[in-house]
Amino acid sequence: MKSLKSTVAEITLSYYPDINLKDQEKISCSSDAERLFRENWNDAHIGFVEEFKVMLLNRSNKVLGISSISKGGVSGTVADPKVIFALALKAVASGIIVAHNHPSGNLKPSHADITLTKKLSDAGKLLDIVLLDHIILSTDGYTSFSDEGYLPG
């Protein structure tokens, strides 16, 4: 009988932080996160197309990095929890803060925003990665799910 040999891809994980721990930004409130997200956002796009980003944090709430998850159209973008947590796991993050913009300027979370936040919070609990906040940006301000009580407990 002939043996069938399977071919599978080898998966490796690597993370190369290019900043010293002492130089990492620390997040202590929603305005710290909002400021860093804005510094890493294209200002011309905040009022134009919707984007979704994730901030990865260590146990001391020091920022490991910010990554873009998706860019969509005027009325939405897709934020895939698998992609978000793949990044968080690769960076060995203990916490995440997610953010997206509303080109309309409306800072009130939509039903889809609230549903996604709950899904991310629940998934994070299973992986021991805390969803610390979800921030909605506009050209004129921001909303913090944590500050406004939208974050699931």
N, C-alpha and C positions, 0 to 999 in steps of 0.2 A: 504494500500500500504506500502510495506516495504521500510524503508529508507536505502539508501546506504551510508555507511560512508567511506570516503577516508582516506588513510593513506599516509601521506607525511612526509618527513624528515625535522627536524628543522635544520636550518642553523645558525650557530653563527660565528662571526668574533672576533678574538682576536689578539693582537700584543703586545709582551713583549720585548721591547728593553732592552738589557743588558749592555748598555753603557750610560754614562752621556753625555748630550748635549755638555758640554764644552770639552769632550774628543773625540768627533766625528771629523773625518777627513773632511776638506773642499776641494772641488774641484774648482780650479780657472782656470785650463787650461787642455788641452788634456794630457799633460805629467803627471799631477797629477792622472788622471783617469787611464792612461796606467800603472803607477807604482802600483796603488792599485789592478788593475786587475791581474798583474803579481804576486803580493804577494799572491793572492788567486787562482792561477792557478797551476796545476801540471806541472812543467817544462818538465817532461818526455813526456807529452802528446802534447805540443805545436807543435812539428814537427811530430807527429804520427797520432792523430785522431782529427777531428774537434769538437769543443765544443762551446756552446753559453751561455753567462752569461748576467745578468742584474744588474746594480748598481742603487739602489733607493736613491733618494735625497730629502731633505726637501726644503722649500722655500729659505733657505740661502745657498743652495748647500752643506749642510753637509750630509755625507753619513749615511743613515739609515741601509744599509746592501747590500750585494752582494749575488745573488742566481744563481745557475746553472739552466739553462733552459733545455738544452739537450746535449747529447754526441752522436756523430755519427760515421762515418767511415772516411776513408782517404780523401774522396772527398765531404763530406757534412754532414749536420745535419739539423734537423727540428726546427725552432723557431716559436712556435705558439703564435701569438699576444694575444690570449685569456689568455694563461698562464702568459705571461709577464704582462699584465694589471691587472690580478687577484692579482698577487703579489703586484703590485704598489698600487692598491686600498686598499688592506689589510693593507699595511704599511702607508697609507694615504700620499703617496709620491707626491711631486709636480713636480718632474722631474725624468727622467731616462737617463742612458747612457747604451747602449748595446755594447757587444763586442763578437767577435768570432775570432778564429784563422784559419789561412790557413797553413796546414801542408806542402804544396808545397813551402812555402816561398814567394810566389807571393803576394805582398801587394796591388795590384790593385783590387778595388771592382769589383765583377762580376755583370752581369745584374741582377741575383737573389738577390744579396746583395743590390743593388740600389732599386729594386722593394720592398723588405721587408722594407727598411728604409723609403720609402715613405708611405707605409701602416701603419707603426708604428707612423710616424709623424702625419698622418691624424687622426688615432684613438686617439692619445694623445690629439689632439686639441679638440675633442669632449668631452673628459673626464677632460680637464684642467690639463693634465699631459704632460709636455714639454719633447720631445725627444731632449736632449742636444747634444748628439753625438753618433756615431756608430764607434767603433774602431776595426780595424783588426790587430791582432797580428801575428807575426812570430818569429822564433828564433832570427832573426837579426834586428827586428825593428817593427814599427807599422805605420798604416795610420789612420788618424782622418778624418771622413767625414766632420766634422765641419771645420777643418783647410783647407781641400782641396776643399771646396765649393760643396761637394756632398749632403749636408744636405738640404732637401727641406725647403723653406722659409715659 
